[in-house]
Amino acid sequence: MTQFDPAALRRQYLAAEAGDPRMRAMRQAITAAEQAHDDTAALRFHHDLIKESVFSGDRYQALVDFPQYLAITERNPELKAENLWDTLWMFKWIVEASTEFYQIEKVQVLRWFSEFRRELAANGYSLRTWYEKRAIFFSYCDRAKMRMDYDSFLSAPKDDMSDGTASELNSQVRFELETGNRERAGKAANQIFEGKLRTEEVPCKTYYYLLGDALANSDDAAADQYARLLRPLCNGARFQLEPIGMMLCYDAVRDPAAGLQFYAQNLPLRTGSRNPFLCYWFDRGAARLLAAAADAGCTLRTKTGAEMSAAQLAEKAESTKQSAAEIAAKFDARNGSDYFMSRL
């Protein structure tokens, strides 16, 4: 019988290719830890799997795995205390990821928020990050609660559990635009730009929010500026299907022919994604772009060398819009709102 060696198993899966191959190896390591009744190793392996799913996968595996992680901490008080920091940070990942999967029922999402709040309060942390994350969820289903949570986020003190300055300013841009305060949104955005603040999401998401606002307000000059800055940041980025979808909306209005090339470049990202939230935003933009291109009489040469006619582009636009509508209906049913359908 092979001796259980947690360190060797961890080295083995960390050496695997990122994403699905690594997560498969991690699940095998978890099974080995469970068979060896080693909760310490199992907790570490679950943590690594959740992190891998969040940053290199589609995030759904993290949602499936998190209850198992929590179960280990609940039956091992010493491990729970020892891994408190990791657990709280994982709660941040989980409540964000749960927003993006209609498969997670609303009652479960809110239950995780309640558990997260309880753990933060019990251990002396500010609720600032909790209000921020819950405002994001409520932005899709309860605008009044979103506003209240956003105000509470701004007034709650910062601490070690808060996101960095760039991420918090980015959230301010988002919510100020959501509530119609374009001037305050601009001031927050300028702090990001002038300070040259950077994260994996910033300034890409910042330009995305500003572009969406410019398009909604028919501000062509601002839209042109933000689109020019956003395009290279999101082009080919597998976790930026939201901004890519917004670029397709922009191209549908400004230059459908050029937009078709951008669409073709990024279509493989949509095809390979299992995240319904990201797929919705891509499909929404793609449907608009394809319809506009068809109306303009454009054609598209595919990778196989075949040429899609304007009529075929119109058919593709309709099927893509239907795909977006199907996803939207599932999110709205989960959330109890019409947010996604109303934005088609």
N, C-alpha and C positions, 0 to 999 in steps of 0.2 A: 504494500500500500504506500503510495507516494505521500511523503510528509507535507503537511500544509505549511507553506512559506509565504506569509503576507508580503514581505518586502520584495521577494522575487516576482510574485504575481503583479505587484504594482509596477515594478520596472518593466515587466513584459507588456502590460497594456499601455503604459505611457510611451512605449516604443512603437506602438501600432499607429497606423494612419489615422489622423484626426477625423472625427465624425463617426459615422456608422461602424467602421471597422474597430475603432477604439472602444466604442460603447458596447459592442458585442463581447469584446475581451473583458470589459469591466463587469458585464452581467455574469460572465463565467466565473470571474473572481468572487463576486458576491455569492454565487451559489456555493463555491468552495468554502467561503467563510461561514456560511450558514450551516453547512454540513459539519464543519469543525467546531460549531457553536462558539465562534469568536466574534463577539459583538463589537469589540474595538476595531478589528479589521473590517468588519462588515460596514460599520459606520463610516470609516474612511473611504471605502470603496463606493458607497452610496453617494457620499459628498462629491467624489471625483466624477461619478457618472452624471449627477445633476449639473455640475459645473460644465462638463463636456456638452451636455445636451443644450444648455443655455447659450454657450458661446460658439459651439461648432456644429450643433444639430438643428433640429426644427423646434426645440424647446418642449415638445410634447412628452418625451421620455422623462424629463425632469418632473412634470406634473404627475406622471404615473408613479415615479419612484419616491417622491417626497413623503407620502404617508408612511412608507416603509422606513425611511430615515427617522421620522418622528417617533414611530413605534419603538425603535431601538432606544432613543433617548428617554422615552417615558418609562421604560422598564429598567433603565440604568441611570439613576440620578447622578452618579458620579461622572458618567460620560456626558450627560446633559450639561452639567456645570462646566466641564472641561471644554466642551465644544460650543459654548453659548454664542461666541462671536460668529462662528461659521453658520450656526443655525439662524441667527438673526439676519445675516446677509442673504442666506438662501431664501428666507421668507420674502425679502425684497424681490428676488428674482422670480419667485413663484407667483406672487400676487400680480406681478406685471405680465408674466407669461400666460396666466390663466385668462386674462382679458382676451388673448388672441386665439383661443380655442373654444368654439361653441360647444364642444363635447363636454366641457366642464360646466356643470349646472351652476346657476347663479347662487343658489343656496350654499354650494361648496366654496365658491369664490368668496362670499361674504363670511363664511366660517373661517377661512384662512386669514382674512383680514382681522377677524375678532381674536384669533389665536396670536397673530402677530402683535396686535395692540397690547394684549395681555402680557406677552413676554417682554415687550419694550418697557411697559410701565413697571412690571415686577422687578426689572433689573436697572431701573433708574435712568432709562434713556428718554430723550425727547420724542414726541410723536410727530415731529416735523416730516420725516420721510414717509410715515404712515399716511398722513393727510395728503401728501403729494401723490402717492401711488393710488390711493382710493379716489382722488379727484380724477385721475386718468380713467379709472373704470367707470365712474359715474358720468364722465363726459359722453359716454355712449348710451346712457339710459336714464339719467336723472340730472338735468341741468342745474336745478336749484341746489341739490346736494353737492354737485361739482363746485359751484360758486362758494358754498360754505366751507368745503374742505380746502379749496384753494386759499381762501382768506386765512384759515387756520394754519395752513402750511407756512404762509408768509409771516405770521405772528409767532409761531412756535420757535423756541431757541434752537440754534444749530448745535450739534455735538458730533461725536465720532461716528455715529450711525448715519449722519446726513450724507447726501451725495455731494460731489465736489462743486466748486463754484460754477464751472462751465455747464454742468448738467442742470444745476438749479436755475441758472439764468435762461437756459434753453427751455425749461419748463415754464418759466415766467413768460417768455415769448409766446409759447403755445397758448397759455391760459388767458393772457391779456388779449390776444387776438380772438380767442373763443368768446370772450365777454365784450368784445367791441372796443377795446382800449388800444387803438393802433399806436398812439403816441407813447404809452408806457411800454408797449411791445418793442417799439423802435429803440427806446433807451436801453432796454435789457439786451437787445441784439447788438447794439453798438458797443456795449461793454465786452461782449464776446469777441467782436471783430477787432476793436482797438487793443484789447489785451491779447489778441492772437491765441485765444483759449482753444484747446483741442482735446477731444476724446474720440472714441470710436464712432460716436453719434454726432458730435459737434465739430464743425458748423453745418454738416450735411443736413441734419434735421432742422436746424435754424433756417437755412435757405428754403427748405421744403415748406415750413409753416408760412414764411413770408411770401413765397411764390403762390401758395394757395390763396392767401389773403389778397394778393395783387390781382389774381385772376377773378376772384369773387367780386372785386371792386372795379373791374375793368381798367385797372391802372397799367396800361401797356408798357410804359417806360420802366416802371419798377419790375414788372413781370419779366421783361427782357433782361434786366440786370441780374435778377435772382436766378433765372434759368441758365444764364451764361455761367454763373458761379456754381450752380448746383450740378449741372450735367457731368462734369468730370469727377465729382465726388461720389456720385451714385452709379455711374455707368459700369456695369459688370460686377457690382457689389451684391452678393447673394442675400444679404440681410437688409438691403435698402430698396425692396420692392415698393414700399410706400412712396418714397421720393421718385422712383422710376415711373410709377403710375402717374404722379403729378406732372412729370416731364411730358408724358404722353398726352395728358390733358392740354398742356401748354402747346405742344406741337400740333395738336388737332386744330387749334385756333390760329396759330402763327405760320406753320410750315408743315403741312401733312406729308409732303414728299420726303423731306429730311427726317420727319418723325418715323416714317416706315423703316428707315435704316436703323434708327435707334431701337425701335421695337424688335426688329429681327435680331439685333445684337443681344438683347436682353431676354428674349423669349425663352432660351434654355434655362434661365434662372427660375422663371415661373414654372416651367415644366418639371423642374427638379425639386420644387418646394412642396412641403407637406404642411405648411403653416397656412390655415385658411384665411386668417386676417391679412397676411401679406398678399396672398393670392387674390383676395377681393380687390385690393387697391390697384394691383397691376391690371386685373381684368377690367375694372371700371375705366381706367385710362386707356387701355388698349381698345376697348369697344368704341370709345369716342374717336380715337385716332383713326381706326380702321374705317369707321363710317365717314369721317371727314375726307380721308384719302379716296374712298370710293366716289364720293360726291365730286371730288376734284378730278376724277378720271385717272388717278394714279394706278400703277401696277407695281407688283413686288416680285422680284426674283428670289426664289427660295434657295436653300442650301443645295438642293438636288439639281438646281439649274432650271427647274420649271418656273413659269411665270404665272403669277396669280393676276387675273384680270380685275378690273374695277368691280364687276359683278360678283366675282368670287370674294373680293375684299368685303363687299357689303354683306355677303352670307357669313363670312368669318366674324364680322362685327356683330351680327345678330346672335350668333352662337356664343360669342364671348360675353355679350351683355347678358345672355341667359345664364351663363356660368356665374357671373357676378351676382345676378339676382337670386340664384339658388343659395349661394353662400350668405348673402345679405339676409334672406328670409330666416336662415338658421340662427344667425347672430341676433336678429331682432326678436325671434321667438325666445331665445335664451335670456336676453336682456329685458324683455318686456317693453320694447320701444319700436320706433320706426326709423331709427337713426340711419342705418345702412341702406335701406330701401329708398329713403328720401334723398340720398346722395347719388343715386344712379343717374 
